[in-house]
């Protein structure tokens, strides 16, 4: 997310890189700016990276934020002016994304899916 039209001043970026391989989380957030808390740690001798070099995990491969989550963030925090009907479009996109991720999670863990469905049937 850039705050200028030339894309020179970055606020933050959400990244998803499958099989990243360098120890950083596949889905992560990096925030550009300064952090007085990190400055305090550095003052105590800690070897701490700059804020924009930290990779904050955000849910992993299946449960990462969607583009719709980022759009909602921008609107709710009043960083952009939304178009009429934005909530409906965002919710539809989010629902589709979540269905895709759920199907993938079920394929990866069919035993858990069977157990949960069995428990649900037993509760009825």
Buried (B, 14 or more C-beta within 10 A) or exposed (E): BEEEEEEEEBEBBBBBEEEBEEEBBBBBBBBBEEBEEBEEEBEEEEEBEEBBEBBEEBBEBBEBBBEBBBBBBBBEEEEEEBEEEBEEEBEEBBEEBBEEBEEEBBEEEEEEBEEEEEEEEEEE
